[in-house]
Amino acid sequence: MSDAPPPLREGPTALDRTIEVVLTAGLLASGGMLVAGLASGRAAFLKWGILILMATPVARVVVVTLGLLRERDWLFAAVSLWILAVLASSVYFASGR
Amino acid sequence: MTAVPAGLLFLTGAGTGLIGALLGLGGGVFLVPILTLVLDVPIRAAIAASLISVIATASASATVNLNRGLVNMRLGLVLEVATSVGGLAGGIAAAHLTHRQLFLTFAATLGVMGTLMAARSGRRNVLPHSSTEDPGRLGGHLREGSTLYMYRVKRLPAGLLASLVAGAISGLLGVGGGIVKVPALNTFCGIPIRVAAATSTFMIGVTAAASAFIYFSRGDVVLPMTAAVCLGALPASLLGARLSERVHARSLKMLMAVVLFVVGARMALAGL
């Protein structure tokens, strides 16, 4: 965003790290639920395991949006908010059936 | 639906997750054909299971790729605008297409992409870095061995169009769309193949989620089958993503081209 020459960006940024943590947490929670569901035969665990898995990318977009707002990168934060709106409309469309 | 043993589903998920992560895809492009053609799973259930498994594979691969600094997040965000809209539209439209139309669309797409990938496998898309060169808002850097390369993003509209198509195919066929995006980003937009694969994988979770909720609400997600496939895909894709660094860019492209042709031919046969 600045007028300075672009910094030589190599390796993960702080936001990359945060996203990594969010994705890992979502996958662990989902995987745990799915294992519990298959082992116990209880559909509720399977259902929640799959819902958590589907929600993991959504949580990732929320984190990216917050990270970009913090970096005051308004243009890309707006882009990220648009993606959240598309995901929200998908959930809205799905729940309306 | 005939009951497929959970162990077989687990292995199928593991195999497709491993290869998917290795190639920088979600793996759905292999999972849907295996579930429908080999395991006799009805196509709607296979597509739904694949979409959700693709989220698992893409998210697991993304953790590895983020750690390596391979993901170009701003480029990913811009392209996600197109993939998420495509995914949503594809998910809604999926109910209105015949199986035959779906199979043939799939086959044709793979054929075109395989040709592009094979034809361009020898090209390099990166320039050695010099401090005076500006990669632009969306470009970036990539280290290969001891050399640092710089790349710019060319023809962004072509990348957006490919992402829209990839999203729509994802929503229609239960694949993540990496099979369309990776070759297109590499060939048209000049993104190095590793960055293209990592950034595409980063986007796939969102693309698949945009239509997964719709499949879920339609009741297409068969819970135990999907769970077994995802549990296989999770650890295997972490392994595949780690191994992918050892594969050379050129052999990665050739391997993808071969895979595109083989899967395309099988899907065409199924559609005819």
Contacts between the chains, C-beta under 8 A, distances in Angstrom:
chain1	res1	chain2	res2	distance
A	5	B	131	7.4
A	5	B	134	7.1
A	6	B	134	6.1
A	6	B	135	6.5
A	8	B	129	7.6
A	8	B	131	8.0
A	8	B	141	6.3
A	8	B	148	7.7
A	9	B	69	7.7
A	9	B	140	6.6
A	9	B	141	6.3
A	10	B	69	6.0
A	10	B	141	5.9
A	10	B	143	6.3
A	10	B	148	7.3
A	11	B	68	7.8
A	11	B	69	4.1
A	12	B	66	5.8
A	12	B	67	5.7
A	12	B	68	7.4
A	12	B	69	4.8
A	13	B	69	7.8
A	15	B	73	7.2
A	16	B	66	4.4
A	16	B	67	7.5
A	16	B	69	6.9
A	16	B	71	6.8
A	16	B	73	7.2
A	17	B	66	7.5
A	19	B	62	7.5
A	19	B	66	5.9
A	20	B	62	7.8
A	20	B	63	4.9
A	20	B	66	4.8
A	20	B	67	6.1
A	23	B	59	4.8
A	23	B	60	7.8
A	23	B	62	5.8
A	23	B	63	5.1
A	23	B	66	7.9
A	23	B	205	7.9
A	24	B	63	5.5
A	26	B	59	6.8
A	27	B	56	6.9
A	27	B	59	5.7
A	27	B	60	6.1
A	27	B	63	7.7
A	27	B	234	6.3
A	30	B	56	7.6
A	30	B	230	7.6
A	31	B	230	7.9
A	31	B	231	6.6
A	31	B	234	5.5
A	34	B	227	4.4
A	34	B	230	6.1
A	34	B	231	5.4
A	35	B	231	6.6
A	37	B	223	7.5
A	37	B	224	7.9
A	37	B	227	6.0
A	38	B	6	6.7
A	38	B	224	6.7
A	38	B	227	5.6
A	38	B	228	6.6
A	38	B	231	7.2
A	43	B	223	5.7
A	46	B	223	4.1
A	46	B	224	6.4
A	46	B	226	7.8
A	46	B	227	4.9
A	47	B	223	6.2
A	49	B	227	6.3
A	49	B	230	7.9
A	50	B	52	5.9
A	50	B	216	7.3
A	50	B	221	6.4
A	50	B	223	6.8
A	50	B	226	6.1
A	50	B	227	6.9
A	50	B	230	7.5
A	51	B	216	7.6
A	53	B	52	6.1
A	53	B	55	5.5
A	53	B	56	6.0
A	53	B	59	7.9
A	53	B	230	6.5
A	54	B	52	6.6
A	54	B	55	6.3
A	54	B	209	5.5
A	54	B	212	4.9
A	54	B	213	6.3
A	54	B	216	6.8
A	55	B	209	7.8
A	56	B	55	6.7
A	56	B	59	5.5
A	56	B	205	6.7
A	57	B	55	6.2
A	57	B	58	7.9
A	57	B	59	6.7
A	57	B	205	3.3
A	57	B	206	4.6
A	57	B	208	7.4
A	57	B	209	4.4
A	58	B	206	7.8
A	58	B	209	6.0
A	60	B	59	7.7
A	60	B	205	6.6
A	60	B	206	7.4
A	61	B	80	8.0
A	61	B	206	6.1
A	64	B	73	7.1
A	64	B	77	6.9
A	76	B	74	5.6
A	76	B	77	5.8
A	79	B	77	5.0
A	79	B	78	6.0
A	79	B	81	6.1
A	80	B	77	5.7
A	82	B	81	5.7
A	83	B	77	7.0
A	83	B	80	5.0
A	83	B	81	6.2
A	83	B	84	5.4
A	83	B	206	6.4
A	86	B	81	7.8
A	86	B	84	4.2
A	86	B	85	5.8
A	86	B	88	6.0
A	86	B	210	6.2
A	87	B	84	6.5
A	87	B	206	7.0
A	87	B	209	6.3
A	87	B	210	6.0
A	89	B	88	6.8
A	90	B	84	7.9
A	90	B	87	7.8
A	90	B	88	5.1
A	90	B	91	7.2
A	90	B	209	7.4
A	90	B	210	4.9
A	90	B	211	7.0
A	90	B	213	5.1
A	90	B	214	6.4
A	91	B	213	5.2
A	93	B	88	7.4
A	93	B	92	7.0
A	93	B	213	7.8
A	93	B	214	6.3
A	94	B	213	4.0
A	94	B	214	4.9
A	94	B	216	6.6
A	94	B	217	3.8
A	95	B	217	6.6
A	97	B	217	5.0
A	97	B	218	6.9
